[in-house]
């Protein structure tokens, strides 16, 4: 287990909605790329085995990381199909079954870590529908709150908007080479969180580049005021 944040990133108050004369939260967004590993498709009947987050600024600066391996839930059991898959991943299985923590200890610590980040946190995953389902359930069950609210950004959906491909064809192998950094994808949560976080930042840079080009083209098409 570990939680690391760069020493120049001082803890800040968690974001709050503007009320009355209260100043709005003007901090930049911080993108919390998160990967979870589980022994089944849903939390409750099955358990989240490990999770990790890598917090990035939009320019791909890695601000900090958090990881934890979890004890399984009382009464839960592994789904047969998922356990067959784990049997083919001995290194990843060994990595997620050491230094186990109780969820009621790890999740409050994680929520406090997210709230200490120097920006407004946005959960980022691929696919967000799977990872956020587990993380939201565990955060609400064991920490009583989600520092993300419902702000869960799905990388696959962003790719759908950028590539023009049908949604289900937006898999990593179909993405342009320049979106990929040479980072490992090992099914070890922290490795995968870093890899998909860098992927997201590269895609965000592509989106911003296109927006800048479109704005320049629009400006050039405007009739001269002379």
N, C-alpha and C positions, 0 to 999 in steps of 0.2 A: 504494500500500500504506500502511496506517496501523494503529496500535494505540493506543487512547486509553483511559485509565482515570482517573477523577477523582482529584485529588491527595490527597483525604482518605481514600482507600481504600488502606491500606497492604498490601503483599504479605503473604500468610499461608502457612503450611505447607500442603501439599496434604493432603486428607482421608485418614485411615487408619482401618482397622477397629479396633475395640476389642480389645485383647489383654491378658490378665492384668489388672493393676491400672491399665492405661492409661485415662485419662479419655476418655469418649466425645466425639465431635465434636458440639458443641452449636451450632455456627454455623447461622444460617438458610440455607435454600436460596436460591440465586440462579439465575434462569432465563435461560439463554443461548439466545436466539432466533437461529436460524441459517438462512441461505438459501444455497443453492449454485446455480451455473449450470454446465451441462455440455453436451457435444456428443454425448451418447448416453445410453442408459438404464442402463448399468452401468459401474463403474470397471474399468480394465485394458484392455479393448478400446477404450474411449473415455476421455476426459479430463474432469476437473473444470476448468473454465475460470476460475472465480472463486468466492470464498465470503466471507461476512461474518457476524459475530455481533454482536448487541446484548444486553448483559447487564442484566437488570432485577431489581430487588427486587419482592416481591409487591405493594407499593403503587404500582408502575409507575415508581419512580425508576430512571432510566437511569444505570447505574453506569459503563459504558464500552463501547467498540466496537472491533472489529477487522475489517480487510478486507484481502484480497490477491487479485491476479490472477496466475494460474499459467501457466507454460509447459506445453505439452501433453506427454503421456507418450511416450517413445520407442516407435515402432512402432504407436501408437494412431492411430485416425482417426475423424473425425466420422461419426455415423450419418446416412444420407441423409434420413430423415424429420426428425431434429432439425436438420440443416443447412438444410432447407427452411424450418423455423420461424425459425431465426436470420436467414435472408435477409429476413424480414419485420420484423426488429427491429434496424434499422441503428444506432440510438443506443445500445441496450443492448450490441450486439456491439462497437461501438467502445469503450465504457466498459470492457468486460472484457478487451480486448486491448491495453491500454496499461500501461506500467510493470510488465512481467511479471517474476515471480520463479520460481526453480526450486522445485519442491515440497519438496525436501530442505532448503531454507532457510526457507521460509514455515511449514511445518507444525510444526517444533520450536518456533519462535517463538510460534506460536499456542497450542500446548499449555502453554508456560510462562505465557502471558497468562491462560489459563483458570485455571491453578493459582494465580495471584496474586490472583484475585478474592476479595472479602471474604465468602465464603459457600460452601456446598456446591453445586457446579455441577450443574445439570440441563439437558440438551440439549432444546430445544423447537423444533419445526418443523411445517410443514403442507404435505405429509404427512411425518411423521418417517421413514416407510419408505424414501422416496427420499433425502432429504438426509442422514440418518444413515448410510445405506449407503455413500455417497461419503465422508463425513467419517471414519467409522470405518476404512474401507479406507486412506485417505490418512494418517490419524494413525498407524495401526499400521505402514504401509509406510515412512513417512518420519520418524516420531518415536519409534516403538517402543512407544507406550503411548497409552491414551485416558484423559484426566482425568475423563471422565464414567462410566467403566465401561460398563454397559449402560443407564444412566439416560437414556432418550430418550422424551420425552413428546410424544404426537401430539395436536395441536390438534383435528384432525377427530374423534378418539375422545372427547375432552372434550366437543365439541359434541354428539356422539351421545348422551352421558349427559344433557346439559342440555336439549336441544331435544325429545327424544322422537321425532324424525324417523328414518326408516330411515337406516342408515349412509351409503349412497351419495348421499342427498339432502342431506347436511350439507356444503353448499358456502357460500362466504362470502356470496353473494347471498341466501341463505335465512336468514341470521342476523339477530337483532334489531338495529335501528339503533343502539341504545345501546352495542352491543359495538364499534362501529367508531369509531376516531378519524380526523380528517381528515388522514390521512397518505398519501403517494403509493405506488402499486404499479407499479414501472417496469421490472421484470426486471433492475434493477441491484441487486446482492446486498445492499448495505447499506441501501438504501431499503426493500427487501422485508423484511429482518430486523427493522428498526425497526417497520414496519407490522404484521407478524404478532406481534411481541413485545407491542405495545400491545393488540392484539386479545386475546392470551392473558391479559394482566393484567386486562382488563375481564371476561373470562369467569371468571377465578379469583375476582374480587370478587363476581360473581353467585353463584358456588358457595358462597362463604363466607356471603353474605347469606341464602341459602336455609337453610344449616345453622343459622344463628343463629335464624331464624324457626321452624324445626322444633324446635329445643331449647326455645324459649320456649313453643311450643304444647304440647310434652310436659310441661313444668314446670307449665303452667296446668291441665293435665288431671289432675295428681296430686291425690288426696284430701287435704284439709286434715288436719294433725296435731293441731289444737286439740281 
